[in-house]
């Protein structure tokens, strides 16, 4: 399969049906003479179809990438933007609508992969297995982004004209687990960090189990990833930073989207580290000043140099190719869109094992990130959780995880701008989508 994903090509346009976003309906029959029956797709066709879906998923994951940092109070306004209330959302918000619609636009393309696999009479073909496994994995990933933000969501097992009512949050989590179980039986072992593999599936399973407080399985799935020889933590600032540069060969990466495109560029540096004076976000004052501070148990964090530079308005974790960056990024327009790193698996395993059994895993991780670590021999549950959340904050800064980390651990006390508005822990269902689907099918989340 070609390494460089293309934007949806002519083949994808002919075999994927055309659609509107959200629940507005699909234009499937616009050019039926151009459609290729799913059971007649060649392996070459499937490769091109997969490339197109990878490109679509790049756009989706990029759209959500720093959302959890904005709402998690990791950012302040940059030179080109005003950020008055990072938490504020409303049913009429254009950004919330755009995020919701992008999920379902991507889902329709991913469901084509799933339907192609399920309709095939040759399910033992390696290419068909890869098609099906990738489809199930990406569908689970889409729903992970939906359920962690909106809670309930319409469950679409196939493309449809029909309005599908929102299912309860518990059913969405069950659907994710079902898809991951199917993907687990189809995906190949890891060979390339830029393609979906069994390890990528295990990593998402670990995240899902952690969210559901299924700590035994969360630790087990995380450990499966950690145990693979293809992955390793770096003990240097440069090694950490090199996970976020083009053509990365870092063993920190379990799965990333390669972001190799010649049009519709997805530019990290325009958001946090542009080469001119117009980027949207800067590090919050507190993060810039204190995120990587030494503490009584850990000193000289290697990540500090790779995340913040001398300019307190820039986040250099995604280097832009200019001077003042910690590492060189030969093609800053092709910064990989990281989905999973092995570092998170160590932190998931430690958190899942808890204060009684997770200290050794946490120390193993921290020994790679600090010059000196002196964890106590025991901690209370709260002390241990504080250490985990601090490590996740340091490790995953600007990777979109802070808001959900505080939500799922119920540490709302660590938000400074929430001001009792706990309903903001769920996104509003876009009002325009409710108008189309009917309010009985799309009930609004409480508080809006």
QUIMONOR-V385526 format. One record per run of one state. SS is the DSSP state (@ for helix, = for strand, . for the rest). FROM is the first residue (numbers start at 1). TO is the last residue. Records with the same first field share a line. If there is no record, write none. Layout:
# QUIMONOR-V385526
SS: FROM-TO + FROM-TO
This chain:
# QUIMONOR-V385526
.: 1-9 + 16-18 + 20-25 + 27-31 + 35-37 + 41-42 + 65-66 + 71-74 + 78-93 + 120-125 + 151-152 + 155-165 + 168-168 + 185-197 + 212-214 + 227-236 + 245-252 + 258-268 + 273-280 + 284-284 + 291-297 + 302-303 + 309-314 + 316-331 + 335-336 + 358-358 + 367-369 + 374-380 + 396-401 + 409-411 + 415-421 + 426-430 + 438-448
@: 10-15 + 32-34 + 38-40 + 43-64 + 67-70 + 94-119 + 126-150 + 169-184 + 198-211 + 215-226 + 237-244 + 269-272 + 285-290 + 304-307 + 332-334 + 342-357 + 359-366 + 381-395 + 402-408 + 412-414 + 422-425 + 431-437
=: 19-19 + 26-26 + 75-77 + 153-154 + 166-167 + 253-257 + 281-283 + 298-301 + 308-308 + 315-315 + 337-341 + 370-373
